[in-house]
């Protein structure tokens, strides 16, 4: 899984993981498991991950994917 975030938010997440003495991956996984409903604990869904991210104190993390135009070729018909 990859999260697109600003360098500032990444630094805050890294700092919190170091403060707790865990890896960033372990911190994210723990936060997702804490927020997951008991029936979803064994299989997290995209909705659960979004709910965890939206409930986080890092509200300025952009959850929208980057949009860019697809490359086009000129075709003569």
C-alpha positions as CSV (number, residue, x, y, z in Angstrom):
1,X,0.0,0.0,0.0
2,X,1.3,3.5,-0.7
3,X,0.1,6.7,0.8
4,X,0.6,10.0,-1.1
5,X,1.4,12.6,1.5
6,X,3.4,15.8,1.9
7,X,6.9,15.6,3.2
8,X,5.7,17.4,6.3
9,X,3.1,14.8,7.1
10,X,5.5,12.0,6.4
11,X,7.9,13.5,8.9
12,X,5.2,13.8,11.5
13,X,4.3,10.2,11.0
14,X,7.9,9.1,11.2
15,X,8.4,11.1,14.4
16,X,5.3,9.5,16.0
17,X,6.5,6.0,15.1
18,X,10.0,6.8,16.5
19,X,8.4,8.2,19.7
20,X,6.5,5.0,20.1
21,X,9.5,2.8,19.2
22,X,7.8,1.1,16.3
23,X,8.2,1.2,12.5
24,X,6.0,3.5,10.4
25,X,4.3,0.4,8.8
26,X,3.6,-1.1,12.2
27,X,2.1,2.2,13.4
28,X,-0.2,2.5,10.4
29,X,-1.3,-1.2,10.8
30,X,-2.0,-0.7,14.5
31,X,-4.0,2.4,13.8
32,X,-6.0,0.6,11.1
33,X,-6.7,-2.4,13.4
34,X,-7.8,-0.1,16.3
35,X,-10.3,1.6,14.1
36,X,-11.6,-1.5,12.3
37,X,-15.0,-2.8,13.3
38,X,-14.8,-6.3,15.0
39,X,-16.4,-8.0,12.1
40,X,-13.8,-6.5,9.7
41,X,-10.8,-7.1,11.9
42,X,-9.6,-10.1,9.8
43,X,-10.1,-8.4,6.4
44,X,-9.7,-4.7,6.1
45,X,-11.5,-3.0,3.2
46,X,-10.8,0.2,1.4
47,X,-13.7,1.9,3.3
48,X,-12.1,1.0,6.6
49,X,-8.7,2.4,5.5
50,X,-10.4,5.6,4.3
51,X,-12.3,5.9,7.6
52,X,-9.0,5.5,9.6
53,X,-7.2,8.1,7.5
54,X,-10.1,10.6,7.7
55,X,-10.2,10.1,11.5
56,X,-6.5,10.7,11.9
57,X,-5.1,13.9,13.4
58,X,-3.3,14.4,10.0
59,X,-6.3,16.0,8.4
60,X,-4.3,17.7,5.7
61,X,-3.3,14.4,4.0
62,X,-4.7,14.5,0.5
63,X,-6.7,11.3,-0.2
64,X,-7.4,12.0,-3.9
65,X,-5.3,10.3,-6.5
66,X,-3.2,12.5,-8.8
67,X,-5.0,13.2,-12.1
68,X,-3.2,13.7,-15.3
69,X,-4.1,13.4,-19.0
70,X,-3.3,10.1,-20.7
71,X,-0.9,10.3,-23.6
72,X,-2.5,10.5,-27.0
73,X,-1.2,9.6,-30.5
74,X,-2.1,11.3,-33.7
75,X,-3.8,8.8,-36.0
76,X,-4.6,9.3,-39.6
77,X,-7.8,7.6,-40.7
